[in-house]
Amino acid sequence: MKIGLEIHTQLSTKSKVFCSCPTAVSEEPNTNVCETCLGLPGSKPVLNKEALNQSIKVALALNCSIAKETFFSRKNYFYPDLSKNFQITQYEIPIGQRGEFERIKIKRIHLEEDPGALIHKGSTCLIDYNRSGIPLIEIVTEPDFKSPNEVRLFLRKLITMLGYLNVYSRKNEATMKADANISTTGAKVEIKNITGLREIERALEYEAGIQEKEPSKKQETKRWDSESQKTTIMRTKETEDDYGYIMDSDLPKFEISKELISQLKSEIPELGLEKTSRFQKQYKLKKEDSEILASEKKLAELFEEVAKKINPELAAKWLIRDLQKIIHYNKTTINEVNLDARYVIELLDLFEKNKITDKTVKDLLIELIKKPFSPKEYVKKHNLEIVSGNLIDNMCKEVVKENLNAVEDYKKGNEKSIHFLTGQVMRKSKGTANPKEVEKILKNLIK
């Protein structure tokens, strides 16, 4: 099996690539538009410098050779999503070539404009040009992937890298798409415009199954239907010549100087793969834990801040296991929550000093992702510190008297009964007792 990708992702600039229209999402169709992104007669494109710089940064991070000079071409095709009937893109000389990322060779990376969006409503097709002209980079890999799962893992790490560079736009569901080329024993098949990592994997798995049963005899272009989970033929494959590329006469050639490359290189931060390796060495964390922490820039920064005051293994455990679970449950992301590292440190410090239970930490973490507050003051105000001594002894005695059947079951060898009794004590203490201490006291009482 050979799989190659053409990955499209929007950049995080404030304005479009060839005009000053904002890239911010607008609920009203066709409002973030002007003569240039609509391709009206007489309009002239002007290159967004920040879009060029972001593209070069990505090319550098993918270990590509940077072109000394580049220019833009017109890719001609007649389709309603581009009203001028051509797309401004790069063909002859892309910004970067011959790179490598995660042992996958990168053929090229170039900058272009995103087309508009087609909105299908029943038998009617509407067009929203708000997206038309948003800066888009296309990353083309060699057919080095051997399985759909390998593709998904690669894209996950690529998204992480783009996030560290602050160039990855997450404004809507169309910010990353891929065209996937796959061949098993027959001719190559291209699956167009698949959105989402899991959908890309599913589309490739389905097409691989089709090709194993009946190898394709000619190059074809297919579409992926996420509802039916099937690919369907769109057309036989075009060649690049079919697009009639011609240099865009409205845009000049652009020189990419050594000074600019040097400056942009210096702005590239420590990336996710490098952080993963450092976390293993510096904090003695497992590789899997290091990868999860480094998978999001904000999560990695939070961990490092907390690890200055809290045992790194303890900090990693809470941030990976419980914080991530809470965030996913609330259908949000680490980038969308306002979590103050000072209060996370304060909370875990209370736990590390055995002043609060696991349950209290979990409960307060849930509240901390909603709004900032001092866990220390909250625990004091609501009497949430761990209780012990005579108070716990008395609670354990009460539970034993109230649950004689469970006590007898435990004496007969049913270990689950002791967990039930411990739970009853925890309920009486409102979660402020130490479960291990409670279990120990109960066992002594029953003996």
C-alpha positions as CSV (number, residue, x, y, z in Angstrom):
1,M,0.0,0.0,0.0
2,K,1.2,3.5,-0.9
3,I,-0.5,6.6,0.4
4,G,0.4,10.2,-0.3
5,L,-1.3,13.4,1.0
6,E,-2.0,16.9,-0.2
7,I,-2.8,18.7,3.1
8,H,-4.6,22.0,3.1
9,T,-4.7,24.2,6.2
10,Q,-5.7,27.8,6.7
11,L,-3.2,30.2,8.3
12,S,-4.0,32.3,11.3
13,T,-3.6,35.8,9.7
14,K,-6.0,38.6,10.6
15,S,-6.6,39.4,6.9
16,K,-6.9,37.5,3.7
17,V,-3.9,36.6,1.5
18,F,-4.4,39.1,-1.3
19,C,-6.7,41.7,0.2
20,S,-7.4,43.4,3.6
21,C,-10.8,41.6,4.2
22,P,-10.8,40.1,7.7
23,T,-10.5,36.3,8.1
24,A,-12.7,36.3,11.2
25,V,-15.7,34.0,11.0
26,S,-18.9,35.9,10.1
27,E,-22.4,34.3,10.5
28,E,-23.7,36.5,7.7
29,P,-22.7,35.1,4.3
30,N,-20.8,37.3,1.8
31,T,-20.0,40.1,4.3
32,N,-16.2,39.7,4.6
33,V,-15.7,40.3,0.9
34,C,-14.3,43.0,-1.5
35,E,-13.6,43.5,-5.2
36,T,-10.3,41.5,-4.9
37,C,-11.5,38.3,-3.2
38,L,-14.6,38.4,-5.5
39,G,-12.4,38.7,-8.5
40,L,-14.2,41.7,-10.0
41,P,-12.8,43.4,-13.1
42,G,-10.0,45.9,-12.4
43,S,-9.2,44.6,-8.9
44,K,-5.6,43.9,-8.0
45,P,-4.2,41.4,-5.5
46,V,-1.5,42.5,-2.9
47,L,0.3,39.8,-1.0
48,N,-0.2,39.6,2.7
49,K,3.4,39.6,4.2
50,E,2.4,37.7,7.3
51,A,0.9,34.9,5.3
52,L,4.2,34.6,3.4
53,N,6.2,34.6,6.7
54,Q,4.0,32.0,8.3
55,S,4.3,29.8,5.2
56,I,8.1,30.0,5.4
57,K,8.1,29.1,9.1
58,V,6.1,26.0,8.4
59,A,8.5,25.1,5.5
60,L,11.5,25.5,7.9
61,A,9.8,23.4,10.6
62,L,9.3,20.7,8.0
63,N,13.0,20.8,7.1
64,C,12.4,22.1,3.6
65,S,14.8,23.9,1.3
66,I,13.5,27.5,0.9
67,A,13.2,29.0,-2.5
68,K,15.4,32.1,-3.1
69,E,12.7,33.5,-5.3
70,T,9.0,32.5,-5.9
71,F,6.0,33.8,-7.7
72,F,2.3,33.1,-8.0
73,S,0.4,31.4,-10.9
74,R,-3.3,31.1,-11.9
75,K,-4.7,27.6,-11.7
76,N,-7.6,27.7,-14.1
77,Y,-10.8,25.9,-13.4
78,F,-14.4,26.8,-13.9
79,Y,-16.3,26.3,-10.6
80,P,-18.6,28.6,-8.7
81,D,-16.5,28.7,-5.5
82,L,-14.0,31.0,-7.3
83,S,-15.9,33.7,-9.1
84,K,-12.9,34.8,-11.3
85,N,-12.6,31.2,-12.6
86,F,-9.0,30.7,-11.4
87,Q,-7.2,30.2,-8.1
88,I,-4.0,32.2,-7.3
89,T,-1.5,29.6,-6.2
90,Q,2.1,28.5,-6.6
91,Y,3.1,25.8,-9.0
92,E,6.4,26.2,-10.7
93,I,8.4,27.4,-7.7
94,P,6.8,26.6,-4.3
95,I,8.1,28.2,-1.1
96,G,9.6,25.0,0.2
97,Q,10.7,21.6,-1.2
98,R,12.4,18.4,-0.3
99,G,11.6,18.3,3.4
100,E,10.9,15.6,6.0
101,F,8.7,15.2,9.0
102,E,8.2,12.1,11.1
103,R,10.2,10.1,8.6
104,I,7.8,11.1,5.8
105,K,9.3,13.0,2.9
106,I,7.7,16.3,2.1
107,K,7.6,17.0,-1.6
108,R,6.6,20.7,-1.5
109,I,4.8,23.3,0.5
110,H,3.1,26.3,-1.2
111,L,0.8,29.3,-0.4
112,E,-2.5,29.8,-2.1
113,E,-6.0,31.3,-1.6
114,D,-8.9,29.3,-0.2
115,P,-12.0,29.1,-2.4
116,G,-15.5,30.1,-1.3
117,A,-17.9,27.6,0.4
118,L,-20.8,25.9,-1.4
119,I,-23.9,25.5,0.9
120,H,-26.2,22.8,-0.3
121,K,-29.9,23.1,0.8
122,G,-32.1,20.5,-0.7
123,S,-31.9,21.0,-4.5
124,T,-30.4,24.5,-4.1
125,C,-26.7,25.3,-3.9
126,L,-25.8,28.7,-2.3
127,I,-22.3,30.3,-2.3
128,D,-20.6,32.1,0.6
129,Y,-17.5,34.0,-0.5
130,N,-16.4,34.9,3.1
131,R,-13.9,32.1,2.9
132,S,-12.6,33.0,-0.5
133,G,-9.1,34.4,-0.3
134,I,-8.3,33.2,3.2
135,P,-4.6,32.2,3.1
136,L,-4.1,28.4,2.7
137,I,-0.9,26.4,2.7
138,E,-0.8,23.1,0.8
139,I,1.7,20.5,2.1
140,V,2.3,17.7,-0.4
141,T,4.0,14.5,0.9
142,E,5.6,11.7,-1.1
143,P,3.6,8.4,-1.1
144,D,5.5,7.1,2.0
145,F,2.6,6.1,4.2
146,K,2.0,2.4,4.5
147,S,-1.4,2.4,6.3
148,P,-4.4,4.7,7.1
149,N,-3.5,4.7,10.8
150,E,0.0,6.0,10.0
151,V,-1.7,8.9,8.2
152,R,-3.8,9.8,11.1
153,L,-0.9,9.7,13.6
154,F,1.2,11.9,11.2
155,L,-1.6,14.5,10.9
156,R,-2.1,14.6,14.6
157,K,1.6,15.5,15.1
158,L,1.5,17.9,12.2
159,I,-1.4,19.8,13.8
160,T,0.6,19.9,17.1
161,M,3.6,21.4,15.2
162,L,1.4,24.0,13.5
163,G,-0.1,24.9,16.9
164,Y,3.4,25.6,18.4
165,L,4.2,27.8,15.4
166,N,0.9,29.8,16.1
167,V,0.0,29.5,12.4
168,Y,-2.8,26.9,12.6
169,S,-6.3,28.5,12.3
170,R,-9.1,26.7,14.1
171,K,-11.9,29.0,13.2
172,N,-14.1,26.3,11.7
173,E,-14.3,22.7,10.7
174,A,-12.7,23.4,7.3
175,T,-9.4,24.6,8.6
176,M,-7.6,21.3,7.7
177,K,-8.5,19.1,4.8
178,A,-6.7,16.5,2.8
179,D,-6.7,15.0,-0.6
180,A,-5.4,11.4,-0.3
181,N,-3.8,9.4,-3.0
182,I,-3.8,5.6,-2.5
183,S,-2.8,2.6,-4.5
184,T,-2.5,-1.0,-3.6
185,T,-2.0,-3.2,-6.6
186,G,-3.7,-1.0,-9.3
187,A,-3.7,2.6,-10.5
188,K,-3.7,5.5,-8.1
189,V,-7.0,6.8,-6.8
190,E,-7.4,10.3,-5.3
191,I,-10.0,11.0,-2.6
192,K,-10.8,14.7,-2.6
193,N,-11.5,17.1,0.3
194,I,-11.7,14.9,3.3
195,T,-12.2,16.9,6.6
196,G,-11.1,15.5,9.9
197,L,-8.4,13.1,11.0
198,R,-10.7,10.2,11.7
199,E,-12.6,10.7,8.5
200,I,-9.4,10.7,6.5
201,E,-8.4,7.4,8.1
202,R,-11.9,5.9,7.4
203,A,-11.9,7.0,3.8
204,L,-8.5,5.4,3.2
205,E,-9.5,2.2,5.0
206,Y,-12.6,1.9,2.8
207,E,-10.8,2.6,-0.4
208,A,-8.0,0.1,0.5
209,G,-10.7,-2.5,0.9
210,I,-12.2,-1.7,-2.5
211,Q,-8.9,-1.8,-4.3
212,E,-8.0,-5.1,-2.7
213,K,-11.1,-6.7,-4.1
214,E,-11.0,-4.9,-7.5
215,P,-7.7,-3.0,-8.3
216,S,-8.3,0.3,-10.2
217,K,-7.3,0.1,-13.9
218,K,-7.1,3.9,-14.4
219,Q,-6.5,6.9,-12.3
220,E,-9.7,8.2,-10.8
221,T,-10.8,11.0,-8.5
222,K,-13.4,10.1,-5.9
223,R,-15.3,11.9,-3.1
224,W,-15.8,10.6,0.5
225,D,-19.4,10.6,1.8
226,S,-19.1,10.8,5.6
227,E,-22.7,9.8,6.1
228,S,-22.7,6.6,4.0
229,Q,-19.0,6.0,4.8
230,K,-18.3,5.3,1.1
231,T,-16.3,6.7,-1.7
232,T,-18.0,7.5,-5.1
233,I,-16.4,8.3,-8.5
234,M,-16.3,12.0,-9.4
235,R,-14.2,11.9,-12.6
236,T,-11.2,10.3,-14.2
237,K,-8.0,11.9,-12.9
238,E,-6.8,15.1,-14.4
239,T,-3.2,15.9,-15.0
240,E,-1.6,19.2,-13.9
241,D,-1.6,20.3,-17.6
242,D,-5.4,20.3,-17.5
243,Y,-5.4,23.4,-15.2
244,G,-3.5,25.6,-17.7
245,Y,-1.2,27.2,-15.2
246,I,0.1,30.7,-16.2
247,M,2.1,33.2,-14.1
248,D,-0.2,35.8,-12.5
249,S,0.7,39.1,-14.1
250,D,-0.8,41.1,-11.3
251,L,1.7,39.9,-8.8
252,P,5.5,40.3,-8.9
253,K,8.2,37.8,-8.1
254,F,9.1,37.7,-4.4
255,E,12.6,37.3,-3.1
256,I,13.1,35.3,0.1
257,S,16.4,36.7,1.5
258,K,18.8,34.8,3.8
259,E,18.2,37.5,6.4
260,L,14.4,36.8,6.4
261,I,15.0,33.1,6.7
262,S,17.4,33.6,9.6
263,Q,14.9,35.9,11.4
264,L,12.0,33.5,11.0
265,K,14.2,30.5,12.1
266,S,15.0,32.4,15.3
267,E,11.2,32.9,15.9
268,I,10.5,29.1,15.8
269,P,10.0,27.9,19.4
270,E,10.8,24.5,20.8
271,L,8.4,22.2,19.0
272,G,6.3,19.3,20.3
273,L,8.7,16.5,19.3
274,E,11.6,18.3,21.0
275,K,9.5,18.9,24.1
276,T,8.6,15.2,24.3
277,S,12.2,14.2,24.3
278,R,13.2,16.9,26.9
279,F,10.3,16.0,29.2
280,Q,11.5,12.4,29.3
281,K,15.0,13.4,30.3
282,Q,14.4,16.5,32.5
283,Y,11.3,15.3,34.4
284,K,11.8,11.5,34.1
285,L,8.4,11.0,32.6
286,K,7.2,8.1,30.4
287,K,7.3,8.6,26.7
288,E,3.5,8.3,26.4
289,D,2.9,10.9,29.1
290,S,5.5,13.3,27.6
291,E,3.8,13.0,24.2
292,I,0.4,13.9,25.7
293,L,1.7,16.9,27.6
294,A,3.6,18.1,24.5
295,S,0.6,17.6,22.2
296,E,-0.8,21.1,23.0
297,K,1.5,24.1,23.5
298,K,-0.8,25.5,26.3
299,L,-0.9,22.2,28.2
300,A,2.9,21.9,27.9
301,E,3.4,25.4,29.3
302,L,0.9,24.8,32.1
303,F,2.8,21.5,33.1
304,E,6.2,23.3,33.1
305,E,4.8,26.1,35.3
306,V,3.2,23.6,37.8
307,A,6.3,21.3,37.8
308,K,8.4,24.2,39.2
309,K,6.5,23.8,42.5
310,I,4.9,20.4,42.4
311,N,6.5,16.9,41.9
312,P,6.6,16.6,38.1
313,E,5.2,13.0,38.1
314,L,2.2,14.1,40.3
315,A,1.6,17.2,38.2
316,A,1.7,15.1,35.0
317,K,-0.7,12.5,36.4
318,W,-3.3,15.1,37.3
319,L,-3.0,17.2,34.1
320,I,-3.0,14.1,31.8
321,R,-5.7,12.0,33.5
322,D,-8.1,14.2,35.3
323,L,-7.8,17.6,33.7
324,Q,-8.0,16.2,30.2
325,K,-11.0,14.1,31.1
326,I,-12.8,17.1,32.6
327,I,-12.0,19.3,29.6
328,H,-13.3,16.6,27.1
329,Y,-16.4,16.0,29.2
330,N,-17.2,19.7,29.0
331,K,-16.7,19.5,25.2
332,T,-14.0,22.2,25.2
333,T,-10.2,22.3,24.7
334,I,-7.2,23.3,26.8
335,N,-6.9,26.4,24.5
336,E,-10.4,27.5,25.4
337,V,-10.3,27.3,29.2
338,N,-8.8,30.1,31.3
339,L,-6.8,28.0,33.8
340,D,-4.4,29.9,36.0
341,A,-1.2,27.9,36.8
342,R,-1.0,29.6,40.3
343,Y,-4.2,28.0,41.4
344,V,-3.4,24.6,40.0
345,I,-0.1,24.8,42.0
346,E,-2.1,25.8,45.1
347,L,-4.5,22.9,44.6
348,L,-1.9,20.2,44.0
349,D,0.2,21.6,46.9
350,L,-2.8,20.9,49.3
351,F,-3.0,17.4,47.9
352,E,0.8,16.8,48.1
353,K,0.7,17.8,51.7
354,N,-2.1,15.4,52.3
355,K,-4.6,18.1,53.3
356,I,-7.3,17.2,50.8
357,T,-8.5,14.0,49.1
358,D,-8.5,13.0,45.4
359,K,-12.2,13.7,45.2
360,T,-11.7,17.3,46.4
361,V,-9.0,17.9,43.9
362,K,-11.3,16.6,41.1
363,D,-14.2,18.7,42.3
364,L,-12.1,21.9,42.4
365,L,-10.5,21.2,39.1
366,I,-13.9,21.2,37.5
367,E,-14.6,24.6,39.1
368,L,-11.2,26.0,38.2
369,I,-11.8,25.5,34.4
370,K,-14.9,27.7,34.8
371,K,-13.4,30.6,36.7
372,P,-10.3,31.4,38.7
373,F,-10.3,31.3,42.5
374,S,-8.0,30.3,45.4
375,P,-8.3,26.6,46.3
376,K,-6.7,27.3,49.6
377,E,-9.3,29.8,50.6
378,Y,-12.1,27.7,49.2
379,V,-11.0,24.6,51.1
380,K,-10.9,26.6,54.4
381,K,-14.2,28.2,53.8
382,H,-16.1,25.0,53.0
383,N,-14.3,22.8,55.6
384,L,-12.8,20.4,53.0
385,E,-9.6,19.5,54.7
386,I,-9.0,15.8,55.4
387,V,-10.5,14.8,58.7
388,S,-8.9,12.1,60.9
389,G,-8.6,10.9,64.5
390,N,-11.7,10.3,66.7
391,L,-14.1,11.8,64.2
392,I,-13.2,9.2,61.5
393,D,-13.2,6.4,64.1
394,N,-16.7,7.3,65.2
395,M,-17.9,7.4,61.6
396,C,-16.4,4.0,60.9
397,K,-18.1,2.5,63.9
398,E,-21.5,4.0,62.9
399,V,-21.1,2.5,59.4
400,V,-20.2,-0.9,60.8
401,K,-23.3,-0.9,63.0
402,E,-25.6,0.3,60.1
403,N,-24.3,-2.3,57.6
404,L,-24.1,-5.6,59.4
405,N,-24.8,-7.6,56.2
406,A,-21.9,-6.1,54.4
407,V,-19.7,-6.7,57.4
408,E,-20.7,-10.4,57.4
409,D,-20.0,-10.6,53.7
410,Y,-16.5,-9.2,54.2
411,K,-15.8,-11.8,56.9
412,K,-16.8,-14.5,54.5
413,G,-14.1,-13.3,52.0
414,N,-16.1,-10.8,49.8
415,E,-13.5,-8.0,49.3
416,K,-16.0,-5.8,47.5
417,S,-17.9,-5.3,50.8
418,I,-15.0,-3.4,52.3
419,H,-15.1,-1.0,49.4
420,F,-18.9,-0.5,49.9
421,L,-18.3,0.3,53.6
422,T,-15.5,2.7,52.8
423,G,-17.8,4.5,50.4
424,Q,-20.4,4.9,53.2
425,V,-17.8,6.5,55.4
426,M,-16.7,8.8,52.6
427,R,-20.3,9.8,52.1
428,K,-20.7,10.6,55.8
429,S,-17.5,12.7,55.8
430,K,-18.6,14.4,52.5
431,G,-15.4,13.3,50.8
432,T,-13.0,14.7,53.4
433,A,-11.7,11.4,54.8
434,N,-8.7,9.6,53.5
435,P,-10.0,6.4,51.9
436,K,-6.9,4.4,52.7
437,E,-7.1,5.4,56.3
438,V,-10.8,4.6,56.4
439,E,-10.3,1.1,54.9
440,K,-7.6,0.4,57.5
441,I,-9.8,1.4,60.4
442,L,-12.7,-0.6,59.1
443,K,-10.7,-3.7,58.7
444,N,-9.4,-3.4,62.3
445,L,-12.9,-2.8,63.6
446,I,-14.3,-5.9,61.8
447,K,-11.5,-8.1,63.0
